Amino acid sequence: MNEERKLIVSSSPHIRTPRGTQQIMLDVIIALLPALVAAVIFFGVKPLIVTCVSVISCVVFEFAYRKLLKKTDSYMDLSAVVTGMLLAYCLPYTFPWWAVIIGAFFSIVLVKQLFGGIGKNIWNPALAGRAFLLVSYAVLMTTWSDGPDAATFATPLASLHAGALAPDGLWNMFIGNIGGSFGEVSALALLIGGAWLVYRKVISLRIPVAYIGTVAVLTLIFSRGNNHIMWMLQNLLSGGLLLGAIFMATDYCTSPVTPNGQLIFGVGCGLLTVLIRYFGGYPEGVSFAILIMNCCTWLIDQHTAPRRFGVTKGKKKEEAKG
């Protein structure tokens, strides 16, 4: 037969899958919806408005940036939608719309697109945006209300930071009937979303389990309350621990790819979270813990990469030096 065949030489990866970025991001959006529903139930329509402003701003900024620089459009991959939702979930439902737009600009343009777009950013864009807003608008970011049009009050995490158990019951903390960033309050909704991501094989359990498990062990051993179990449970159910461990620490491009590296990454996030919660100026440590570990991802991957077949340790060291 005179059939012509072409040899195509290309760089890795060579494994192809029918599930692209858009499908993965759609699964993440679906997983985030229960937390939004819970927020609307407990806080009214305002969380939905903040989320819409954040999502629309992120999509517009990504579209405008890539058009301005004459790059291929990427807004259809839905990654900007996910960033917008995660950024909104880290905010109080009373957060002003103009500040949401500023946070979206920082997340998309400065953290994501200036590094080259999806897959090339060093830090999780939504977390970096939250950290920027916390530093820039600390009062707005730490003003909570107990339900629509109610007076401001301390969150469970603020009580824990002061060294006392929160007055909120565990059931209210589990379902989300507490104050705080509206996308973080319902542990039940976040666990449902996490179960969906695991079922769809979007994430593995290594990072979330290592992260949450480390926080559980450390807060149990170094309890500041008389009831060690209650102190641990309240630490797990308050703040952004579950949102961060399930949806942000597992970000593909800012977390390790090796199995052992993911465990190390999760343990590091948990350790830093507890240290910041116990000794930091802010009650919450999740955002800064994950951002710090994002900087270590390349180093963790480098030292946990499996040895290639036929390559000895000595040869591997020589290649690393050369």
Rosetta blueprint (number, residue, H / E / L):
1 M L
2 N L
3 E L
4 E L
5 R L
6 K L
7 L L
8 I L
9 V L
10 S L
11 S L
12 S L
13 P L
14 H L
15 I L
16 R L
17 T L
18 P L
19 R L
20 G L
21 T H
22 Q H
23 Q H
24 I H
25 M H
26 L H
27 D H
28 V H
29 I H
30 I H
31 A H
32 L H
33 L H
34 P H
35 A H
36 L H
37 V H
38 A H
39 A H
40 V H
41 I H
42 F H
43 F H
44 G L
45 V L
46 K H
47 P H
48 L H
49 I H
50 V H
51 T H
52 C H
53 V H
54 S H
55 V H
56 I H
57 S H
58 C H
59 V H
60 V H
61 F H
62 E H
63 F H
64 A H
65 Y H
66 R H
67 K H
68 L H
69 L L
70 K L
71 K L
72 T L
73 D L
74 S L
75 Y H
76 M H
77 D H
78 L L
79 S H
80 A H
81 V H
82 V H
83 T H
84 G H
85 M H
86 L H
87 L H
88 A H
89 Y H
90 C L
91 L L
92 P L
93 Y L
94 T L
95 F L
96 P L
97 W H
98 W H
99 A H
100 V H
101 I H
102 I H
103 G H
104 A H
105 F H
106 F H
107 S H
108 I H
109 V H
110 L H
111 V H
112 K H
113 Q H
114 L H
115 F H
116 G L
117 G L
118 I L
119 G L
120 K L
121 N L
122 I L
123 W L
124 N L
125 P H
126 A H
127 L H
128 A H
129 G H
130 R H
131 A H
132 F H
133 L H
134 L H
135 V H
136 S H
137 Y L
138 A H
139 V H
140 L H
141 M H
142 T L
143 T L
144 W L
145 S E
146 D L
147 G L
148 P L
149 D L
150 A L
151 A L
152 T E
153 F L
154 A L
155 T L
156 P H
157 L H
158 A H
159 S H
160 L H
161 H H
162 A L
163 G L
164 A L
165 L L
166 A L
167 P L
168 D L
169 G L
170 L H
171 W H
172 N H
173 M H
174 F H
175 I H
176 G L
177 N L
178 I L
179 G L
180 G L
181 S L
182 F L
183 G L
184 E L
185 V L
186 S L
187 A H
188 L H
189 A H
190 L H
191 L H
192 I H
193 G H
194 G H
195 A H
196 W H
197 L H
198 V H
199 Y H
200 R L
201 K L
202 V L
203 I L
204 S L
205 L L
206 R H
207 I H
208 P H
209 V H
210 A H
211 Y H
212 I H
213 G H
214 T H
215 V H
216 A H
217 V H
218 L H
219 T H
220 L H
221 I H
222 F L
223 S L
224 R L
225 G L
226 N L
227 N L
228 H H
229 I H
230 M H
231 W H
232 M H
233 L H
234 Q H
235 N H
236 L H
237 L H
238 S L
239 G L
240 G L
241 L H
242 L H
243 L H
244 G H
245 A H
246 I H
247 F H
248 M H
249 A L
250 T L
251 D L
252 Y H
253 C H
254 T H
255 S L
256 P L
257 V L
258 T L
259 P H
260 N H
261 G H
262 Q H
263 L H
264 I H
265 F H
266 G H
267 V H
268 G H
269 C H
270 G H
271 L H
272 L H
273 T H
274 V H
275 L H
276 I H
277 R H
278 Y H
279 F H
280 G L
281 G L
282 Y L
283 P L
284 E L
285 G L
286 V H
287 S H
288 F H
289 A H
290 I H
291 L H
292 I H
293 M H
294 N H
295 C H
296 C L
297 T H
298 W H
299 L H
300 I H
301 D H
302 Q H
303 H H
304 T H
305 A L
306 P L
307 R L
308 R L
309 F L
310 G L
311 V L
312 T L
313 K H
314 G H
315 K H
316 K H
317 K H
318 E H
319 E H
320 A H
321 K H
322 G L
